[in-house]
Amino acid sequence: MMEIVDAIILGIIQGLTEFLPVSSSGHLEIGREILNADLLATENLLFTIVLHFATALSTIIIFKDDIIKLLKGSISNSINENHKYLFKIIISMIPAVFIGLFYEKEIEVLFTGNITLVGSMLIITGILLLLTKISKEKKLSISYFHSFIIGISQAIAMIPGISRSGATICTALLLGNNKKQTAKFSFLIVIPLIFGKIIKDLFSNNIVFDNIQYSIYIFGFLSAFLTGIFACRLMLKIVKNNSLSVFSAYCIILGSISIIIASQ
């Protein structure tokens, strides 16, 4: 049975790794194995939903001015930059929505404590982060085509161990896009996907709300939310300073250790 301390630790892991380029899903899989934080499948799903809602809310708080500007600007009848930006967000969502709708069962199989898979994907994430060190910023604006390519990298990041923020930001930077725009776009495109997945899961028959330990979910939410705000702000600075490669060694080392432990 999961304890409050375990919930806080997993919340902190989610808050940090959702934004930092080190894979939140991979760390949660490793964290559950280390803590032996066993939950029933229905409880595990609900706890995951709570943590993802917390980090989505963190993103909204950080980018509230940008989100309000986009929503207000989209009310206009004439096509403007806000409409174009929203359309780019929609385009980026297509690959992940497609995978989520048609390959949900195959994706779920990956989240069964397969630490060897997580470790391998963390190493790939580390290599991808290292590539940003040699990329040259062309300060391009994110195009519709680039939005789709970034969306593909976001869909690939459904695999535990591949960092979503790392994959999308690295892809955008390697395509030559502006650093500031890249970070903002990467964090904004995941918000509708998270809420879509939350709604889908809540209306599924996989969650049972009987005998819920509310304290676990409350502490998990708060730790993920507060840590998420800190990590999001930190990540914006990291991208601005082109320092993504500092996480490369961490991902490669953690991935290697995970594979070694899993093989024993």
Buried (B, 14 or more C-beta within 10 A) or exposed (E): EBBEEBBBBBBBBBBBBBBBBBBBBBBBBBBBBEBEBEBEEBBBBBBBBBBBBBBBBBBBEBBEEBBEEBEEBEEEEEEEEBBEBBBBBBBBBBBBBEBBEEEEEEBEEBBEEBBBBBBBBBBBBBBBBBBBEEBEEEEBEBEEEBBBBBBBBBBBBBBBBBBBBBBBBBBBBBBBBBBEBBBBBBBBBBBBBBBBBBEEBEEEEEBEEEEEBEEBBBBBBBBBBBBBBBBBEEBBEBBEEEEBBEBBEBBBEBBBBBBEBBEE
